Amino acid sequence: MDSRDRLILALAAQLRAERQTRQAFAEAVRSGLGREVMVAMLEDPVPAITQLDLMAADAVAAAAPPYPRAAA
């Protein structure tokens, strides 16, 4: 796996985390949480990518079969 593959996996993990954060905030708004709770959620976000996310992405990539490269 080369650096481009790792970058793609890291970006996919970040996108997934951002979607989960957005869904959690939308649920908080729908359930009527107080203004203070919503402000706290926005001001203290969970990091989109953690070391565990990167390790999981590396494990998935390592288990995946190699794909053929385009001819140069």
Secondary structure, DSSP 8 states (H G I E B T S, - for coil): --HHHHHHHHHHHHHHHHHHHHHHHHHHHHTT--HHHHHHHHHS---SS-HHHHHHHHHHHHHS--------
